Amino acid sequence: MSIKSIIIILFIFIIILFAGYILVKAYPAFTTPYSHIQNDKPLKVTLEYWGLWDNSDDWHEIMNKFENKTFQLNGKNIIVSVNYTKKDYTSYQEELEEAKKRKIGPNIFVINNYWLTNYIEEIEPLSNNHAITQEYSLLSYNNISTVFPPMAIADVVYQELVYSIPLYSDSLALYYNKDLFEKAMIEHPPKSWKELKKYVKKLTALDKDDKISHFGISLGTGTNISRSSDIISLLIMQGGGQVISASGEVDINKNLEIKTLNGTENRFPGRNAIEFYTEFSNPQKEIYSWNNEQSNAVENFANGNLAMMIGYNYHANNLLAINPELNYGISPMPQLENSTEVNFSNTWLPVVSKANYCQVEPIEFASEIDCAKLSWSFLSFASQKDNAKIYLESTGKAAARKDLITEQISLNNNLSAFASQVESSVSYNKFSDKIDNILVEMLDEINLDRENIEKIIDEAVKKIEALK
């Protein structure tokens, strides 16, 4: 080979090298897939979680633990981080709808246990096919019933599919002022409605003009009692009604055949419950202890003017904000004597969006990532006993897991009342939030026109049926 030929070959080789250098500099992403595979760097995935009542601090420790895990999905190592955003309730559902339209919505978001059927087409059910990690056991459909009580599972199951994992529980319970109980020489909170009526007479005081100066319990009205719609619904269910059946039939004004310990009998559980409830605001009754002239019941209780009120666990935070020095206790909800225990559930559940978009780095692998699987993996991780305990201690909520329920009951504190009610707490087919308003308006109307109670109940039923 001549010197000239060697020079030509070297010149061509130098040109090829120079061209390759220019290509790499001009298009750095050109080398990413190859270098990623060679270096086996994990993909980075970020999930968005929208909540309502929890603060980001409540989730911080659990999210940090989760981010230290390495997952395997479709043959790739993945590190997942979660961004938690606390939303405002007043605009929450509108934001969810707008985010869905723009395809920027959250991977995980919370819904009320009464909203499940409304969002069923937009959320992904639990399956056994999750991202895999060797460091902990993922919760599956098959073992969820061993972890949670049947009543807690009932709120997250639709057509035999599981759509959420309950991280906590909440139900209506009885708040009572310990100082006022001691003054009235009452040693313990009432366990039954019969016992409660006796206490109300001792705890309610009238002035010389027969106006209430000290209130025994806040029952009987609608607007000025927090969650009065839930309280009246609970009383109906304790009496054997459903309020609204699974098929959508409203039974508030119906005569039903009720099974009792002594056989079956015909009752009007809705009307009976409403009549009983409104007696507490009727000046003509012995248990008159509240009226619609008063301000909000929570404020009255916090200020020491009210001996008993019915509320959820979250009401404790409201009381703390108003009066940190208030001396009160919380006991399980009063029940009908010689009847099966029935309590009322109202919780917020994390669900997984069906929409498969989440942030993935490098972005060219986004189509290979199943965001829903990773989201379910996070909820499974959060529901593990140690992690659930972190969440409950941070939020002050009652447990939904069987093992943690037992621990909370043994503490014998205010939280124990809510923990003790998980296995008996039920809900009903409240297919629209407008039902709450209808029930509240019904109670206030009855207080203005007690002679036409049946007519007012019938009108409320028609309004509910018109929402279908």
MIBAKOL-560865 format. One record per residue (C-alpha): y, z, x; residue in three letters. Coordinates in steps of 0.02 Angstrom, whole numbers, plus 50000, padded with zeros to 5 digits. Layout:
BEGIN
YZXALA/...
END
This chain:
BEGIN
500005000050000MET/501674994950068SER/503135006850096ILE/504094997549963LYS/502715000949833SER/502665019449878ILE/504555020649857ILE/504445012249685ILE/503055024349626ILE/504035039449686LEU/505595033049600PHE/504645030949433ILE/503885048549450PHE/505615056049480ILE/506295046949326ILE/504865053849217ILE/505175071649278LEU/507045069949249PHE/506765063049073ALA/505615077549030GLY/506915089949092TYR/508265081748986ILE/507125082148832LEU/506755100748850VAL/508585104948874LYS/509135094348728ALA/507765100448608TYR/507265118348655PRO/506295120548490ALA/505145106448548PHE/504185118748658THR/504125133448532THR/502445130448447PRO/501555127848613TYR/502345142848700SER/502055153648546HIS/500205150048546ILE/500055151748734GLN/500965168448741ASN/500155174348577ASP/501785182248521LYS/501655189448344PRO/502625181348204LEU/504035191948133LYS/504115193347944VAL/505465202547846THR/505165208047666LEU/506565212447546GLU/506325227647433TYR/507525231147289TRP/507555248747215GLY/508655258447096LEU/508615277247114TRP/507905280147289ASP/509035280147441ASN/508585270347599SER/508285287047688ASP/506855290447567ASP/505955275147636TRP/506525275447817HIS/505055284647895GLU/503725275047798ILE/504515258347841MET/504605262848026ASN/502765267348026LYS/502345250947940PHE/503345240648064GLU/502295247748207ASN/500735239648134LYS/500105222448187THR/499315212148049PHE/498185197148055GLN/498455183247929LEU/497785165547940ASN/497255168748119GLY/498985174348174LYS/499655191348227ASN/501105197048121ILE/502365211148129ILE/503165215347962VAL/504805224247931SER/505495229447762VAL/507325229747709ASN/507665241947566TYR/509205239247457THR/509755251447322LYS/510415242147171LYS/511515247347025ASP/510585249346860TYR/511965241746752THR/511805224646835SER/510035225746901TYR/509105214046783GLN/510485201146791GLU/510385201446982GLU/508505199046975LEU/508705184046862GLU/510065176246971GLU/509055179147129ALA/507545170747051LYS/508585155347008LYS/509275154247185ARG/507585157947265LYS/508275172347367ILE/507515186347266GLY/506635201947330PRO/504795202047378ASN/504605219347304ILE/505655226447162PHE/505515240747038VAL/505295239746850ILE/505175253246717ASN/503405256246655ASN/503975249346486TYR/504525232846564TRP/502825227246630LEU/502435214246497THR/504215207346509ASN/503975203246694TYR/502115199046691ILE/502385180446726GLU/503455184146879GLU/502405196846972ILE/500825195747077GLU/499315206747031PRO/498315216647157LEU/496795208147233SER/495605212447373ASN/496305198547482ASN/497655206947587HIS/498275205147763ALA/497055214047877ILE/497355228847990THR/496035239448074GLN/497075255248074GLU/496985260247891TYR/496025256247734SER/496965245747606LEU/496945251047426LEU/495945238947318SER/495665235947133TYR/493945243747147ASN/494505260647214ASN/496165263247126ILE/495335273546988SER/494675285847117THR/496435288947182VAL/497475289947022PHE/497165297746850PRO/496755285846705PRO/498435288846619MET/499395284146777ALA/498375268246794ILE/498645263646611ALA/500475259746644ASP/500085247546785VAL/498625237846709VAL/498785222546599TYR/497275212346543GLN/496175221246671GLU/497315216846818LEU/498295229646920VAL/500135225346942TYR/500815240647032SER/500335256447126ILE/501155272047051PRO/502035281247192LEU/502585295847083TYR/502545302346904SER/503855309146784ASP/503715316146609SER/504705326646487LEU/504645345546519ALA/505555361146461LEU/507045367746560TYR/507495385846523TYR/508875397546581ASN/508055412746661LYS/509585423946641ASP/509725420446454LEU/507845423146432PHE/507965439946521GLU/509455444946415LYS/508465440846257ALA/506965450446329MET/505865434946328ILE/504585436046468GLU/503925418146480HIS/504375400646418PRO/503565394546256PRO/501915385246264LYS/501905379146084SER/503205372945960TRP/502815387745849LYS/503235399645991GLU/504785389646035LEU/505475391545857LYS/505325410445872LYS/506255410146038TYR/507635399045971VAL/508085412145841LYS/508285425345978LYS/509255413946095LEU/510485406445970THR/512055416245929ALA/513335412845791LEU/515135418945788ASP/516035426645638LYS/516355409245567ASP/514495404845578ASP/514825392845720LYS/513605392445866ILE/514275401846017SER/512655401546118HIS/511425387346095PHE/509545390646088GLY/508955372846123ILE/509715355546121SER/508695346545987LEU/509115337845825GLY/510445324945871THR/510455308245961GLY/511945303346068THR/512315320146151ASN/510525323446206ILE/509905314146360SER/508375303646318ARG/508315309446137SER/507385293246097SER/505985298646214ASP/505935316346143ILE/505725310345964ILE/504425297646022SER/503455311546106LEU/503475322145948LEU/502815307345848ILE/501395304645972MET/500975323145977GLN/500765322045788GLY/499555307545803GLY/500685292345789GLY/500925278245914GLN/502765274245877VAL/502325255945911ILE/500515250545931SER/499865238646064ALA/499925224645934SER/501755228445897GLY/501545237645731GLU/502875250945703VAL/502125266645624ASP/503645278245617ILE/503685277345427ASN/501825275045392LYS/500485286245319ASN/499085286645449LEU/497325293445455GLU/497355305945598ILE/495825313245684LYS/495925332145704THR/494765345845765LEU/494295348745583ASN/493975330545540GLY/495215317445480THR/496755319345372GLU/498165308245311ASN/499875311645385ARG/501605304145408PHE/501745308345594PRO/503375298945615GLY/504285306345466ARG/503575323745499ASN/504165323245681ALA/505905317145634ILE/506095330445499GLU/505545343945620PHE/506695337645759TYR/508245336645649THR/507995354345582GLU/508715360945746PHE/510395352945701SER/510365357745517ASN/511505372745476PRO/510405376745325GLN/508865380045433LYS/508365396145523GLU/508125386745687ILE/509875379145683TYR/510375379345868SER/511315363145907TRP/512455350245827ASN/513315333745858ASN/514985342145896GLU/514375347546067GLN/514605338446232SER/513115332146332ASN/511635344146333ALA/511405343046522VAL/513195348946550GLU/512985363246426ASN/511385368846511PHE/512155367646685ALA/513625378246629ASN/512485391946559GLY/512905389046375ASN/511195382346328LEU/509555392046341ALA/508325377446336MET/508365358646353MET/507045345046370ILE/507195333346517GLY/506385323646657TYR/506185328946838ASN/507705318546887TYR/508815329546777HIS/508625343146909ALA/509765332947022ASN/511075331946883ASN/511035350846864LEU/511175353447052LEU/512725342547059ALA/513575352146918ILE/513045370046957ASN/512045373547116PRO/511945392047072GLU/511105389746903LEU/509595401146882ASN/508325391046784TYR/506485386846776GLY/505455371946717ILE/503865373746616SER/502645361346538PRO/503125353246374MET/502745363446217PRO/501255356946119GLN/500605357645941LEU/499375372045922GLU/497515367545915ASN/497885349545964SER/497535338346113THR/498905339546244GLU/500085324646240VAL/501555321746358ASN/502775307346381PHE/502865296246535SER/504395287046600ASN/504295280446779THR/504865266246891TRP/503525255546971LEU/503605244347126PRO/502965226747091VAL/502695211247198VAL/503575194947163SER/502535179147140LYS/503905168847224ALA/503295165247400ASN/504865166147505TYR/505235178647642CYS/506055177947812GLN/504875171647949VAL/505215169548134GLU/504895156548203PRO/505395147848041ILE/504175133148065GLU/502745145048021PHE/503515150347854ALA/502345139147752SER/500835148147825GLU/501395165547773ILE/500885173147606ASP/502345184847568CYS/501475192347417ALA/499965197747520LYS/501065206247647LEU/502075214647508SER/500485221547431TRP/499965227547603SER/501575237447615PHE/501325245447444LEU/499525249647489SER/500145257547651PHE/501505267447560ALA/500235273947434SER/499115281747568GLN/499085300647553LYS/500125304947708ASP/501425291647670ASN/501525295847486ALA/501815313847536LYS/503275308747646ILE/504045299247499TYR/503785313547376LEU/504515326647492GLU/506045315847524SER/506365311847339THR/505775328347262GLY/504675318947139LYS/502995323647063ALA/501425315547132ALA/500385301947051ALA/498885303447169ARG/497525315647113LYS/497425324747280ASP/499315327247291LEU/499415332447108ILE/498235346747146THR/499295352047295GLU/500905352047194GLN/500175361947050ILE/499585375347172SER/501385377747233LEU/501825385447064ASN/503635379747069ASN/504725368846957ASN/503865353047018LEU/502175360246966SER/502625358146782ALA/502795339346802PHE/501255337846913ALA/500205347146784SER/500645334146650GLN/500165318046739VAL/498425317046665GLU/499085319046486SER/500665308346497SER/500655292646391VAL/501845278646345SER/501965266346201TYR/502305247946175ASN/504195248746193LYS/504435229946206PHE/506345230946209SER/507605243346281ASP/508595241146119LYS/507285251946032ILE/508035267246119ASP/509735263546042ASN/508985261245869ILE/508095278145877LEU/509665287045940VAL/510725279345801GLU/509385284245673MET/509475302545726LEU/511375302945717ASP/511375294545546GLU/510145307545479ILE/511315321345536ASN/512675313545429LEU/511595309945277ASP/510055321245268ARG/509715316945085GLU/509235299145130ASN/508105302645280ILE/506685291245220GLU/507885276845189LYS/508675278845362ILE/506955279045445ILE/506445263245350ASP/508035254445406GLU/507685259245587ALA/505935251945572VAL/506645235545506LYS/507855234745653LYS/506425237345777ILE/505335224245692GLU/506795211945698ALA/506755212845889LEU/505025204945902LYS/
END
